[in-house]
């Protein structure tokens, strides 16, 4: 498959190590990354007329991608919580 634009590695190249780490240890982060990749691929397929969609559907998908990207960025830039010893 050709290169799909807006991959997380392209969007946040300075956070690649953190992305890998959080995907491995944080189930929620892993899920929202999977959701981001799915909607991003759907947008790419619609933009390239592989699977065309209505304009309103495209707008909704782009908004969903933006919300996911914002949440991912928020998680990447917040300090990781360290468990305290009891």
PDB file of N, CA, C and O in Angstrom, chain B, residues numbered from 101:
ATOM      1  N   UNK B 101       0.851  -1.180   0.000  1.00  0.00           N
ATOM      2  CA  UNK B 101       0.000   0.000   0.000  1.00  0.00           C
ATOM      3  C   UNK B 101       0.890   1.234   0.000  1.00  0.00           C
ATOM      4  O   UNK B 101       1.922   1.253   0.672  1.00  0.00           O
ATOM      5  N   UNK B 102       0.505   2.258  -0.742  1.00  0.00           N
ATOM      6  CA  UNK B 102       1.305   3.482  -0.758  1.00  0.00           C
ATOM      7  C   UNK B 102       1.316   4.156   0.607  1.00  0.00           C
ATOM      8  O   UNK B 102       0.520   3.830   1.488  1.00  0.00           O
ATOM      9  N   UNK B 103       2.226   5.092   0.758  1.00  0.00           N
ATOM     10  CA  UNK B 103       2.341   5.819   2.011  1.00  0.00           C
ATOM     11  C   UNK B 103       1.040   6.552   2.327  1.00  0.00           C
ATOM     12  O   UNK B 103       0.503   7.277   1.489  1.00  0.00           O
ATOM     13  N   UNK B 104       0.547   6.354   3.533  1.00  0.00           N
ATOM     14  CA  UNK B 104      -0.648   7.045   3.989  1.00  0.00           C
ATOM     15  C   UNK B 104      -0.209   8.265   4.793  1.00  0.00           C
ATOM     16  O   UNK B 104       0.486   8.110   5.797  1.00  0.00           O
ATOM     17  N   UNK B 105      -0.595   9.476   4.382  1.00  0.00           N
ATOM     18  CA  UNK B 105      -0.207  10.682   5.114  1.00  0.00           C
ATOM     19  C   UNK B 105      -0.782  10.711   6.530  1.00  0.00           C
ATOM     20  O   UNK B 105      -1.739   9.998   6.834  1.00  0.00           O
ATOM     21  N   UNK B 106      -0.208  11.518   7.368  1.00  0.00           N
ATOM     22  CA  UNK B 106      -0.666  11.774   8.741  1.00  0.00           C
ATOM     23  C   UNK B 106      -0.443  10.606   9.690  1.00  0.00           C
ATOM     24  O   UNK B 106      -1.168  10.476  10.676  1.00  0.00           O
ATOM     25  N   UNK B 107       0.538   9.757   9.421  1.00  0.00           N
ATOM     26  CA  UNK B 107       0.869   8.702  10.361  1.00  0.00           C
ATOM     27  C   UNK B 107       1.423   9.343  11.634  1.00  0.00           C
ATOM     28  O   UNK B 107       2.013  10.422  11.581  1.00  0.00           O
ATOM     29  N   UNK B 108       1.237   8.687  12.766  1.00  0.00           N
ATOM     30  CA  UNK B 108       1.701   9.253  14.034  1.00  0.00           C
ATOM     31  C   UNK B 108       3.207   9.500  14.026  1.00  0.00           C
ATOM     32  O   UNK B 108       3.674  10.477  14.613  1.00  0.00           O
ATOM     33  N   UNK B 109       3.967   8.636  13.375  1.00  0.00           N
ATOM     34  CA  UNK B 109       5.421   8.828  13.303  1.00  0.00           C
ATOM     35  C   UNK B 109       5.775  10.112  12.565  1.00  0.00           C
ATOM     36  O   UNK B 109       6.778  10.751  12.884  1.00  0.00           O
ATOM     37  N   UNK B 110       4.964  10.497  11.583  1.00  0.00           N
ATOM     38  CA  UNK B 110       5.186  11.745  10.850  1.00  0.00           C
ATOM     39  C   UNK B 110       4.676  12.945  11.645  1.00  0.00           C
ATOM     40  O   UNK B 110       5.274  14.020  11.604  1.00  0.00           O
ATOM     41  N   UNK B 111       3.583  12.763  12.359  1.00  0.00           N
ATOM     42  CA  UNK B 111       2.984  13.856  13.113  1.00  0.00           C
ATOM     43  C   UNK B 111       3.803  14.207  14.354  1.00  0.00           C
ATOM     44  O   UNK B 111       3.914  15.379  14.714  1.00  0.00           O
ATOM     45  N   UNK B 112       4.373  13.203  15.001  1.00  0.00           N
ATOM     46  CA  UNK B 112       5.113  13.403  16.253  1.00  0.00           C
ATOM     47  C   UNK B 112       6.473  12.708  16.213  1.00  0.00           C
ATOM     48  O   UNK B 112       6.728  11.831  17.039  1.00  0.00           O
ATOM     49  N   UNK B 113       7.350  13.073  15.283  1.00  0.00           N
ATOM     50  CA  UNK B 113       8.630  12.357  15.178  1.00  0.00           C
ATOM     51  C   UNK B 113       9.497  12.480  16.438  1.00  0.00           C
ATOM     52  O   UNK B 113      10.304  11.595  16.726  1.00  0.00           O
ATOM     53  N   UNK B 114       9.333  13.562  17.177  1.00  0.00           N
ATOM     54  CA  UNK B 114      10.130  13.765  18.385  1.00  0.00           C
ATOM     55  C   UNK B 114       9.638  12.904  19.552  1.00  0.00           C
ATOM     56  O   UNK B 114      10.294  12.837  20.592  1.00  0.00           O
ATOM     57  N   UNK B 115       8.492  12.247  19.383  1.00  0.00           N
ATOM     58  CA  UNK B 115       7.897  11.452  20.462  1.00  0.00           C
ATOM     59  C   UNK B 115       7.840   9.955  20.128  1.00  0.00           C
ATOM     60  O   UNK B 115       7.075   9.221  20.753  1.00  0.00           O
ATOM     61  N   UNK B 116       8.625   9.496  19.167  1.00  0.00           N
ATOM     62  CA  UNK B 116       8.526   8.089  18.751  1.00  0.00           C
ATOM     63  C   UNK B 116       8.787   7.114  19.892  1.00  0.00           C
ATOM     64  O   UNK B 116       8.061   6.131  20.040  1.00  0.00           O
ATOM     65  N   UNK B 117       9.802   7.367  20.693  1.00  0.00           N
ATOM     66  CA  UNK B 117      10.111   6.463  21.808  1.00  0.00           C
ATOM     67  C   UNK B 117       8.966   6.450  22.819  1.00  0.00           C
ATOM     68  O   UNK B 117       8.615   5.397  23.351  1.00  0.00           O
ATOM     69  N   UNK B 118       8.393   7.609  23.080  1.00  0.00           N
ATOM     70  CA  UNK B 118       7.273   7.689  24.025  1.00  0.00           C
ATOM     71  C   UNK B 118       6.051   6.976  23.463  1.00  0.00           C
ATOM     72  O   UNK B 118       5.340   6.299  24.205  1.00  0.00           O
ATOM     73  N   UNK B 119       5.798   7.116  22.175  1.00  0.00           N
ATOM     74  CA  UNK B 119       4.672   6.420  21.548  1.00  0.00           C
ATOM     75  C   UNK B 119       4.839   4.913  21.708  1.00  0.00           C
ATOM     76  O   UNK B 119       3.904   4.222  22.113  1.00  0.00           O
ATOM     77  N   UNK B 120       6.008   4.410  21.397  1.00  0.00           N
ATOM     78  CA  UNK B 120       6.259   2.962  21.528  1.00  0.00           C
ATOM     79  C   UNK B 120       6.056   2.506  22.972  1.00  0.00           C
ATOM     80  O   UNK B 120       5.423   1.482  23.231  1.00  0.00           O
ATOM     81  N   UNK B 121       6.609   3.288  23.911  1.00  0.00           N
ATOM     82  CA  UNK B 121       6.503   2.927  25.327  1.00  0.00           C
ATOM     83  C   UNK B 121       5.042   2.917  25.781  1.00  0.00           C
ATOM     84  O   UNK B 121       4.584   1.947  26.385  1.00  0.00           O
ATOM     85  N   UNK B 122       4.318   3.989  25.493  1.00  0.00           N
ATOM     86  CA  UNK B 122       2.931   4.077  25.949  1.00  0.00           C
ATOM     87  C   UNK B 122       2.042   3.026  25.283  1.00  0.00           C
ATOM     88  O   UNK B 122       1.119   2.508  25.912  1.00  0.00           O
ATOM     89  N   UNK B 123       2.309   2.712  24.032  1.00  0.00           N
ATOM     90  CA  UNK B 123       1.517   1.656  23.375  1.00  0.00           C
ATOM     91  C   UNK B 123       1.723   0.319  24.071  1.00  0.00           C
ATOM     92  O   UNK B 123       0.815  -0.511  24.115  1.00  0.00           O
ATOM     93  N   UNK B 124       2.918   0.111  24.613  1.00  0.00           N
ATOM     94  CA  UNK B 124       3.223  -1.160  25.274  1.00  0.00           C
ATOM     95  C   UNK B 124       2.653  -1.244  26.694  1.00  0.00           C
ATOM     96  O   UNK B 124       2.308  -2.330  27.159  1.00  0.00           O
ATOM     97  N   UNK B 125       2.555  -0.105  27.382  1.00  0.00           N
ATOM     98  CA  UNK B 125       2.178  -0.160  28.797  1.00  0.00           C
ATOM     99  C   UNK B 125       0.811   0.433  29.113  1.00  0.00           C
ATOM    100  O   UNK B 125       0.301   0.221  30.214  1.00  0.00           O
ATOM    101  N   UNK B 126       0.208   1.158  28.200  1.00  0.00           N
ATOM    102  CA  UNK B 126      -1.059   1.853  28.470  1.00  0.00           C
ATOM    103  C   UNK B 126      -2.115   1.394  27.461  1.00  0.00           C
ATOM    104  O   UNK B 126      -2.062   1.756  26.285  1.00  0.00           O
ATOM    105  N   UNK B 127      -3.064   0.598  27.932  1.00  0.00           N
ATOM    106  CA  UNK B 127      -4.094   0.057  27.060  1.00  0.00           C
ATOM    107  C   UNK B 127      -4.941   1.133  26.389  1.00  0.00           C
ATOM    108  O   UNK B 127      -5.294   1.007  25.217  1.00  0.00           O
ATOM    109  N   UNK B 128      -5.266   2.188  27.127  1.00  0.00           N
ATOM    110  CA  UNK B 128      -6.071   3.269  26.556  1.00  0.00           C
ATOM    111  C   UNK B 128      -5.300   3.964  25.439  1.00  0.00           C
ATOM    112  O   UNK B 128      -5.854   4.228  24.371  1.00  0.00           O
ATOM    113  N   UNK B 129      -4.032   4.260  25.679  1.00  0.00           N
ATOM    114  CA  UNK B 129      -3.205   4.913  24.659  1.00  0.00           C
ATOM    115  C   UNK B 129      -3.109   4.025  23.422  1.00  0.00           C
ATOM    116  O   UNK B 129      -3.223   4.507  22.295  1.00  0.00           O
ATOM    117  N   UNK B 130      -2.902   2.744  23.632  1.00  0.00           N
ATOM    118  CA  UNK B 130      -2.814   1.801  22.514  1.00  0.00           C
ATOM    119  C   UNK B 130      -4.108   1.829  21.690  1.00  0.00           C
ATOM    120  O   UNK B 130      -4.066   1.856  20.460  1.00  0.00           O
ATOM    121  N   UNK B 131      -5.262   1.822  22.383  1.00  0.00           N
ATOM    122  CA  UNK B 131      -6.554   1.817  21.700  1.00  0.00           C
ATOM    123  C   UNK B 131      -6.774   3.098  20.902  1.00  0.00           C
ATOM    124  O   UNK B 131      -7.239   3.038  19.764  1.00  0.00           O
ATOM    125  N   UNK B 132      -6.448   4.254  21.478  1.00  0.00           N
ATOM    126  CA  UNK B 132      -6.691   5.490  20.724  1.00  0.00           C
ATOM    127  C   UNK B 132      -5.721   5.614  19.547  1.00  0.00           C
ATOM    128  O   UNK B 132      -6.056   6.233  18.537  1.00  0.00           O
ATOM    129  N   UNK B 133      -4.529   5.034  19.664  1.00  0.00           N
ATOM    130  CA  UNK B 133      -3.620   5.010  18.510  1.00  0.00           C
ATOM    131  C   UNK B 133      -4.191   4.130  17.405  1.00  0.00           C
ATOM    132  O   UNK B 133      -4.113   4.483  16.229  1.00  0.00           O
ATOM    133  N   UNK B 134      -4.761   2.992  17.772  1.00  0.00           N
ATOM    134  CA  UNK B 134      -5.403   2.109  16.789  1.00  0.00           C
ATOM    135  C   UNK B 134      -6.592   2.817  16.139  1.00  0.00           C
ATOM    136  O   UNK B 134      -6.779   2.738  14.925  1.00  0.00           O
ATOM    137  N   UNK B 135      -7.396   3.509  16.954  1.00  0.00           N
ATOM    138  CA  UNK B 135      -8.531   4.259  16.416  1.00  0.00           C
ATOM    139  C   UNK B 135      -8.049   5.341  15.452  1.00  0.00           C
ATOM    140  O   UNK B 135      -8.630   5.533  14.384  1.00  0.00           O
ATOM    141  N   UNK B 136      -6.980   6.050  15.835  1.00  0.00           N
ATOM    142  CA  UNK B 136      -6.422   7.102  14.974  1.00  0.00           C
ATOM    143  C   UNK B 136      -5.991   6.507  13.634  1.00  0.00           C
ATOM    144  O   UNK B 136      -6.302   7.051  12.575  1.00  0.00           O
ATOM    145  N   UNK B 137      -5.271   5.383  13.691  1.00  0.00           N
ATOM    146  CA  UNK B 137      -4.791   4.767  12.451  1.00  0.00           C
ATOM    147  C   UNK B 137      -5.957   4.321  11.570  1.00  0.00           C
ATOM    148  O   UNK B 137      -5.891   4.449  10.347  1.00  0.00           O
ATOM    149  N   UNK B 138      -7.017   3.801  12.176  1.00  0.00           N
ATOM    150  CA  UNK B 138      -8.173   3.340  11.396  1.00  0.00           C
ATOM    151  C   UNK B 138      -8.874   4.506  10.707  1.00  0.00           C
ATOM    152  O   UNK B 138      -9.187   4.424   9.519  1.00  0.00           O
ATOM    153  N   UNK B 139      -9.121   5.582  11.433  1.00  0.00           N
ATOM    154  CA  UNK B 139      -9.810   6.725  10.823  1.00  0.00           C
ATOM    155  C   UNK B 139      -8.902   7.418   9.814  1.00  0.00           C
ATOM    156  O   UNK B 139      -9.375   7.915   8.792  1.00  0.00           O
ATOM    157  N   UNK B 140      -7.621   7.454  10.090  1.00  0.00           N
ATOM    158  CA  UNK B 140      -6.676   8.064   9.145  1.00  0.00           C
ATOM    159  C   UNK B 140      -6.648   7.280   7.832  1.00  0.00           C
ATOM    160  O   UNK B 140      -6.627   7.873   6.753  1.00  0.00           O
ATOM    161  N   UNK B 141      -6.649   5.969   7.923  1.00  0.00           N
ATOM    162  CA  UNK B 141      -6.667   5.140   6.713  1.00  0.00           C
ATOM    163  C   UNK B 141      -7.981   5.334   5.950  1.00  0.00           C
ATOM    164  O   UNK B 141      -7.984   5.413   4.722  1.00  0.00           O
ATOM    165  N   UNK B 142      -9.090   5.409   6.681  1.00  0.00           N
ATOM    166  CA  UNK B 142     -10.385   5.625   6.024  1.00  0.00           C
ATOM    167  C   UNK B 142     -10.403   6.969   5.288  1.00  0.00           C
ATOM    168  O   UNK B 142     -10.926   7.064   4.178  1.00  0.00           O
ATOM    169  N   UNK B 143      -9.838   7.993   5.902  1.00  0.00           N
ATOM    170  CA  UNK B 143      -9.758   9.305   5.256  1.00  0.00           C
ATOM    171  C   UNK B 143      -8.900   9.217   4.001  1.00  0.00           C
ATOM    172  O   UNK B 143      -9.280   9.734   2.951  1.00  0.00           O
ATOM    173  N   UNK B 144      -7.764   8.574   4.102  1.00  0.00           N
ATOM    174  CA  UNK B 144      -6.870   8.432   2.956  1.00  0.00           C
ATOM    175  C   UNK B 144      -7.574   7.695   1.816  1.00  0.00           C
ATOM    176  O   UNK B 144      -7.476   8.100   0.657  1.00  0.00           O
ATOM    177  N   UNK B 145      -8.277   6.623   2.144  1.00  0.00           N
ATOM    178  CA  UNK B 145      -8.987   5.847   1.115  1.00  0.00           C
ATOM    179  C   UNK B 145     -10.089   6.681   0.474  1.00  0.00           C
ATOM    180  O   UNK B 145     -10.340   6.558  -0.725  1.00  0.00           O
ATOM    181  N   UNK B 146     -10.749   7.529   1.261  1.00  0.00           N
ATOM    182  CA  UNK B 146     -11.797   8.390   0.709  1.00  0.00           C
ATOM    183  C   UNK B 146     -11.186   9.484  -0.164  1.00  0.00           C
ATOM    184  O   UNK B 146     -11.706   9.789  -1.237  1.00  0.00           O
ATOM    185  N   UNK B 147     -10.083  10.074   0.296  1.00  0.00           N
ATOM    186  CA  UNK B 147      -9.440  11.151  -0.465  1.00  0.00           C
ATOM    187  C   UNK B 147      -8.882  10.664  -1.803  1.00  0.00           C
ATOM    188  O   UNK B 147      -8.830  11.424  -2.770  1.00  0.00           O
ATOM    189  N   UNK B 148      -8.474   9.420  -1.858  1.00  0.00           N
ATOM    190  CA  UNK B 148      -7.905   8.876  -3.092  1.00  0.00           C
ATOM    191  C   UNK B 148      -8.949   8.139  -3.929  1.00  0.00           C
ATOM    192  O   UNK B 148      -8.604   7.451  -4.889  1.00  0.00           O
ATOM    193  N   UNK B 149     -10.221   8.284  -3.564  1.00  0.00           N
ATOM    194  CA  UNK B 149     -11.357   7.689  -4.274  1.00  0.00           C
ATOM    195  C   UNK B 149     -11.323   6.165  -4.329  1.00  0.00           C
ATOM    196  O   UNK B 149     -11.930   5.559  -5.212  1.00  0.00           O
ATOM    197  N   UNK B 150     -10.616   5.549  -3.388  1.00  0.00           N
ATOM    198  CA  UNK B 150     -10.675   4.089  -3.285  1.00  0.00           C
ATOM    199  C   UNK B 150     -12.020   3.703  -2.677  1.00  0.00           C
ATOM    200  O   UNK B 150     -12.668   2.755  -3.121  1.00  0.00           O
ATOM    201  N   UNK B 151     -12.429   4.457  -1.647  1.00  0.00           N
ATOM    202  CA  UNK B 151     -13.733   4.276  -1.005  1.00  0.00           C
ATOM    203  C   UNK B 151     -14.335   5.656  -0.766  1.00  0.00           C
ATOM    204  O   UNK B 151     -14.281   6.167   0.353  1.00  0.00           O
ATOM    205  N   UNK B 152     -14.909   6.268  -1.807  1.00  0.00           N
ATOM    206  CA  UNK B 152     -15.457   7.621  -1.660  1.00  0.00           C
ATOM    207  C   UNK B 152     -16.564   7.683  -0.597  1.00  0.00           C
ATOM    208  O   UNK B 152     -17.303   6.722  -0.383  1.00  0.00           O
ATOM    209  N   UNK B 153     -16.651   8.834   0.052  1.00  0.00           N
ATOM    210  CA  UNK B 153     -17.700   9.068   1.049  1.00  0.00           C
ATOM    211  C   UNK B 153     -18.313  10.444   0.790  1.00  0.00           C
ATOM    212  O   UNK B 153     -17.752  11.267   0.067  1.00  0.00           O
ATOM    213  N   UNK B 154     -19.466  10.670   1.392  1.00  0.00           N
ATOM    214  CA  UNK B 154     -20.126  11.971   1.285  1.00  0.00           C
ATOM    215  C   UNK B 154     -19.294  13.032   2.007  1.00  0.00           C
ATOM    216  O   UNK B 154     -18.520  12.723   2.913  1.00  0.00           O
ATOM    217  N   UNK B 155     -19.467  14.276   1.590  1.00  0.00           N
ATOM    218  CA  UNK B 155     -18.702  15.377   2.182  1.00  0.00           C
ATOM    219  C   UNK B 155     -18.881  15.461   3.695  1.00  0.00           C
ATOM    220  O   UNK B 155     -17.909  15.672   4.421  1.00  0.00           O
ATOM    221  N   UNK B 156     -20.111  15.300   4.179  1.00  0.00           N
ATOM    222  CA  UNK B 156     -20.338  15.376   5.621  1.00  0.00           C
ATOM    223  C   UNK B 156     -19.647  14.237   6.369  1.00  0.00           C
ATOM    224  O   UNK B 156     -19.169  14.425   7.487  1.00  0.00           O
ATOM    225  N   UNK B 157     -19.596  13.067   5.756  1.00  0.00           N
ATOM    226  CA  UNK B 157     -18.882  11.946   6.371  1.00  0.00           C
ATOM    227  C   UNK B 157     -17.388  12.250   6.454  1.00  0.00           C
ATOM    228  O   UNK B 157     -16.736  11.929   7.449  1.00  0.00           O
ATOM    229  N   UNK B 158     -16.854  12.866   5.411  1.00  0.00           N
ATOM    230  CA  UNK B 158     -15.437  13.228   5.407  1.00  0.00           C
ATOM    231  C   UNK B 158     -15.150  14.243   6.514  1.00  0.00           C
ATOM    232  O   UNK B 158     -14.143  14.137   7.214  1.00  0.00           O
ATOM    233  N   UNK B 159     -16.025  15.208   6.665  1.00  0.00           N
ATOM    234  CA  UNK B 159     -15.843  16.208   7.721  1.00  0.00           C
ATOM    235  C   UNK B 159     -15.866  15.539   9.090  1.00  0.00           C
ATOM    236  O   UNK B 159     -15.029  15.844   9.939  1.00  0.00           O
ATOM    237  N   UNK B 160     -16.803  14.639   9.312  1.00  0.00           N
ATOM    238  CA  UNK B 160     -16.892  13.929  10.590  1.00  0.00           C
ATOM    239  C   UNK B 160     -15.636  13.090  10.847  1.00  0.00           C
ATOM    240  O   UNK B 160     -15.131  13.055  11.969  1.00  0.00           O
ATOM    241  N   UNK B 161     -15.139  12.422   9.816  1.00  0.00           N
ATOM    242  CA  UNK B 161     -13.924  11.615   9.994  1.00  0.00           C
ATOM    243  C   UNK B 161     -12.723  12.500  10.321  1.00  0.00           C
ATOM    244  O   UNK B 161     -11.908  12.143  11.171  1.00  0.00           O
ATOM    245  N   UNK B 162     -12.608  13.639   9.662  1.00  0.00           N
ATOM    246  CA  UNK B 162     -11.494  14.549   9.934  1.00  0.00           C
ATOM    247  C   UNK B 162     -11.570  15.108  11.353  1.00  0.00           C
ATOM    248  O   UNK B 162     -10.545  15.266  12.016  1.00  0.00           O
ATOM    249  N   UNK B 163     -12.778  15.407  11.815  1.00  0.00           N
ATOM    250  CA  UNK B 163     -12.942  15.884  13.188  1.00  0.00           C
ATOM    251  C   UNK B 163     -12.554  14.797  14.182  1.00  0.00           C
ATOM    252  O   UNK B 163     -11.909  15.076  15.192  1.00  0.00           O
ATOM    253  N   UNK B 164     -12.948  13.554  13.896  1.00  0.00           N
ATOM    254  CA  UNK B 164     -12.595  12.435  14.773  1.00  0.00           C
ATOM    255  C   UNK B 164     -11.077  12.262  14.822  1.00  0.00           C
ATOM    256  O   UNK B 164     -10.505  12.044  15.890  1.00  0.00           O
ATOM    257  N   UNK B 165     -10.429  12.360  13.656  1.00  0.00           N
ATOM    258  CA  UNK B 165      -8.965  12.235  13.620  1.00  0.00           C
ATOM    259  C   UNK B 165      -8.323  13.349  14.443  1.00  0.00           C
ATOM    260  O   UNK B 165      -7.364  13.106  15.175  1.00  0.00           O
ATOM    261  N   UNK B 166      -8.844  14.566  14.326  1.00  0.00           N
ATOM    262  CA  UNK B 166      -8.286  15.691  15.061  1.00  0.00           C
ATOM    263  C   UNK B 166      -8.453  15.494  16.569  1.00  0.00           C
ATOM    264  O   UNK B 166      -7.531  15.774  17.335  1.00  0.00           O
ATOM    265  N   UNK B 167      -9.627  15.012  17.002  1.00  0.00           N
ATOM    266  CA  UNK B 167      -9.844  14.770  18.432  1.00  0.00           C
ATOM    267  C   UNK B 167      -8.887  13.705  18.955  1.00  0.00           C
ATOM    268  O   UNK B 167      -8.309  13.860  20.031  1.00  0.00           O
ATOM    269  N   UNK B 168      -8.719  12.630  18.200  1.00  0.00           N
ATOM    270  CA  UNK B 168      -7.803  11.567  18.614  1.00  0.00           C
ATOM    271  C   UNK B 168      -6.363  12.077  18.667  1.00  0.00           C
ATOM    272  O   UNK B 168      -5.623  11.773  19.603  1.00  0.00           O
ATOM    273  N   UNK B 169      -5.975  12.849  17.661  1.00  0.00           N
ATOM    274  CA  UNK B 169      -4.621  13.392  17.618  1.00  0.00           C
ATOM    275  C   UNK B 169      -4.376  14.312  18.805  1.00  0.00           C
ATOM    276  O   UNK B 169      -3.303  14.274  19.408  1.00  0.00           O
ATOM    277  N   UNK B 170      -5.360  15.136  19.146  1.00  0.00           N
ATOM    278  CA  UNK B 170      -5.229  16.018  20.311  1.00  0.00           C
ATOM    279  C   UNK B 170      -5.077  15.215  21.598  1.00  0.00           C
ATOM    280  O   UNK B 170      -4.261  15.553  22.455  1.00  0.00           O
ATOM    281  N   UNK B 171      -5.870  14.145  21.731  1.00  0.00           N
ATOM    282  CA  UNK B 171      -5.765  13.315  22.935  1.00  0.00           C
ATOM    283  C   UNK B 171      -4.412  12.611  22.996  1.00  0.00           C
ATOM    284  O   UNK B 171      -3.797  12.529  24.059  1.00  0.00           O
ATOM    285  N   UNK B 172      -3.958  12.111  21.869  1.00  0.00           N
ATOM    286  CA  UNK B 172      -2.642  11.455  21.822  1.00  0.00           C
ATOM    287  C   UNK B 172      -1.557  12.446  22.207  1.00  0.00           C
ATOM    288  O   UNK B 172      -0.689  12.129  23.021  1.00  0.00           O
ATOM    289  N   UNK B 173      -1.596  13.648  21.630  1.00  0.00           N
ATOM    290  CA  UNK B 173      -0.584  14.655  21.944  1.00  0.00           C
ATOM    291  C   UNK B 173      -0.617  15.008  23.436  1.00  0.00           C
ATOM    292  O   UNK B 173       0.429  15.156  24.067  1.00  0.00           O
ATOM    293  N   UNK B 174      -1.800  15.138  23.980  1.00  0.00           N
ATOM    294  CA  UNK B 174      -1.914  15.431  25.405  1.00  0.00           C
ATOM    295  C   UNK B 174      -1.262  14.363  26.258  1.00  0.00           C
ATOM    296  O   UNK B 174      -0.592  14.673  27.243  1.00  0.00           O
ATOM    297  N   UNK B 175      -1.453  13.111  25.887  1.00  0.00           N
ATOM    298  CA  UNK B 175      -0.846  12.021  26.643  1.00  0.00           C
ATOM    299  C   UNK B 175       0.661  11.974  26.439  1.00  0.00           C
ATOM    300  O   UNK B 175       1.400  11.599  27.350  1.00  0.00           O
ATOM    301  N   UNK B 176       1.119  12.350  25.256  1.00  0.00           N
ATOM    302  CA  UNK B 176       2.563  12.334  24.982  1.00  0.00           C
ATOM    303  C   UNK B 176       3.297  13.429  25.746  1.00  0.00           C
ATOM    304  O   UNK B 176       4.468  13.266  26.091  1.00  0.00           O
ATOM    305  N   UNK B 177       2.629  14.529  26.011  1.00  0.00           N
ATOM    306  CA  UNK B 177       3.317  15.675  26.610  1.00  0.00           C
ATOM    307  C   UNK B 177       3.083  15.810  28.105  1.00  0.00           C
ATOM    308  O   UNK B 177       3.689  16.670  28.744  1.00  0.00           O
ATOM    309  N   UNK B 178       2.227  14.988  28.674  1.00  0.00           N
ATOM    310  CA  UNK B 178       2.051  15.056  30.127  1.00  0.00           C
ATOM    311  C   UNK B 178       3.090  14.176  30.796  1.00  0.00           C
ATOM    312  O   UNK B 178       3.460  13.129  30.266  1.00  0.00           O
ATOM    313  N   UNK B 179       3.559  14.598  31.957  1.00  0.00           N
ATOM    314  CA  UNK B 179       4.547  13.764  32.653  1.00  0.00           C
ATOM    315  C   UNK B 179       3.924  12.422  33.029  1.00  0.00           C
ATOM    316  O   UNK B 179       2.775  12.355  33.466  1.00  0.00           O
ATOM    317  N   UNK B 180       4.698  11.364  32.851  1.00  0.00           N
ATOM    318  CA  UNK B 180       4.190  10.029  33.189  1.00  0.00           C
ATOM    319  C   UNK B 180       4.093   9.907  34.702  1.00  0.00           C
ATOM    320  O   UNK B 180       4.998  10.294  35.442  1.00  0.00           O
ATOM    321  N   UNK B 181       2.969   9.358  35.132  1.00  0.00           N
ATOM    322  CA  UNK B 181       2.771   9.171  36.561  1.00  0.00           C
ATOM    323  C   UNK B 181       3.602   7.972  37.004  1.00  0.00           C
ATOM    324  O   UNK B 181       3.552   6.901  36.400  1.00  0.00           O
ATOM    325  N   UNK B 182       4.364   8.178  38.069  1.00  0.00           N
ATOM    326  CA  UNK B 182       5.207   7.123  38.618  1.00  0.00           C
ATOM    327  C   UNK B 182       4.525   6.593  39.868  1.00  0.00           C
ATOM    328  O   UNK B 182       4.139   7.365  40.745  1.00  0.00           O
ATOM    329  N   UNK B 183       4.378   5.273  39.949  1.00  0.00           N
ATOM    330  CA  UNK B 183       3.759   4.682  41.111  1.00  0.00           C
ATOM    331  C   UNK B 183       4.643   4.898  42.343  1.00  0.00           C
ATOM    332  O   UNK B 183       5.853   4.677  42.305  1.00  0.00           O
ATOM    333  N   UNK B 184       4.008   5.333  43.430  1.00  0.00           N
ATOM    334  CA  UNK B 184       4.766   5.573  44.655  1.00  0.00           C
ATOM    335  C   UNK B 184       4.780   4.300  45.482  1.00  0.00           C
ATOM    336  O   UNK B 184       3.814   3.537  45.488  1.00  0.00           O
ATOM    337  N   UNK B 185       5.887   4.079  46.180  1.00  0.00           N
ATOM    338  CA  UNK B 185       5.971   2.926  47.082  1.00  0.00           C
ATOM    339  C   UNK B 185       5.127   3.200  48.313  1.00  0.00           C
ATOM    340  O   UNK B 185       5.149   4.310  48.845  1.00  0.00           O
ATOM    341  N   UNK B 186       4.373   2.187  48.776  1.00  0.00           N
ATOM    342  CA  UNK B 186       3.519   2.397  49.958  1.00  0.00           C
ATOM    343  C   UNK B 186       4.312   2.527  51.235  1.00  0.00           C
ATOM    344  O   UNK B 186       3.733   2.707  52.307  1.00  0.00           O
TER     345      UNK B 186
END
